[in-house]
Structures are given as structure tokens and as C-alpha cells.
């Protein structure tokens, strides 16, 4: 993002307004990144994304993704469930401040629609309904995410994704006091918390006015905290 801001400055309307959109693995990234960087994106889109990597692993009946996760994370979820939680957007739903648009086909085989439904169930429990718009595409999905999708369905999805960006063109601001879940790391415009391992999950309670931070977790003993100011606001 810093590279784009520097080298494509003439193409950018507002360098503080950043959007994210991804599908499949990128959709999984969207679920997670809006929780790991809660005030970075003005709006985001998650299409056919993985919300819970442990569920994805266990439901991979032919093993086409299990070997990749065994390499990426290093072991199956039964060995270290917290490592899978740390990478899953559903773990970080409590952090959601970014207006999020979700689209998923209800017949998707490779990333089943239950991922979107689980995430939305969590959103409803948190009372964050106004922060998320969900489109479930009926009859869509084979071994291709958008298999059997009509032109009208694809157009509807793209229009709703763009509408989410148009209606949310202001940077997110976090409060000066509060708490966030930290999954490996948490980076905001005002401070960052980095745990000793990407496999760990913790909670940070903070008060920026008092410069107080408390990090708690079952396996947390080493972490770092940084505070900074955005020079563009000074």
C-alpha cells in the first residue's frame, strides 16, 4: 500500500481510503484481515471465503487442501486448535469495524456455504448486523465457486460489492479505549500488538489516554506493543 501511495499518487483520490476484495483463499484473507487490521480498510468484500480453517480441514473429504494446510500451518487442527483459530476470520469477528460484503454460492463444494453461514451467525450474536451485508446465491457452486451462476446473479454480486465501497468512503477510527482479539498480531493506526507466535490468540485491553495495555491469553508470555502517530494527521 505504501508503494502504491508513493508511485501512483496521481491515481488515488484519498490515500487514507483503502478497500479489500478477495475470493476463495482471498475471501478467507478478507475475513481475517479486517480483524487483524480493524481500522485499515474502509470497506471489504469476502467472496466464497474460508471463515474457519479447522472446519475446512476436517470437511475436506478428498484431502486436496489438507496437505497444503499441513505445510502452511504445520500440522492438523487436532494438534493445535489455537493455531487454526489464529488464522480464521471467525475468531476475529468481534473486532469487525469495517463494513463487509459477503457473497457465497449455496452449492459450493470446495468452500462450502457453511463458512459464510457460520460467520453470519457469529455476526448476529455480536449484534453487528448493520456492519455486514450477505448475499447467498441460490443454486450456485460446483467444484467451481461460481458454477451454474447466471449473468444476473454475477452482476448482482458485483453491484452490491461496489455499492459497499461507494457507501463507505471514510477511514475507520478506533476508540481510545477498548479491547481487541489478537490473533498472532493486531495492527491499528494507533498501536500494534505482536505475539511471540502466529499460532497464539490473546485479548488486548487498552487505554490510549493512559498509555495502558493489558494482554492476556492462555499461552501468552512474550509479546511486543508499539504506539505511533500517523504523520499525515499531525
Buried (B, 14 or more C-beta within 10 A) or exposed (E): EEEEEEEEEEEEEEBBBBBBBBBBBBBBBBBBBBBBBBBBBBBBBBBBBBBBBBBBBBEBEEEEBBEEBBEEBEEBBEEBEBBBBBBBBBBBBBBBBBBBBBBBBBBBBBBBBBBBBBBBEBBEEEEBEEBBBBBBBEEBBBEBBBBBBEEEBBEBBEEBBBEBBEEBEEBBEBEEEEBBBBBBBBBBBBBBBBBEBEBBBBBBEBEBEEEEBEBEBEEBEEBEBEEEEEEEEE
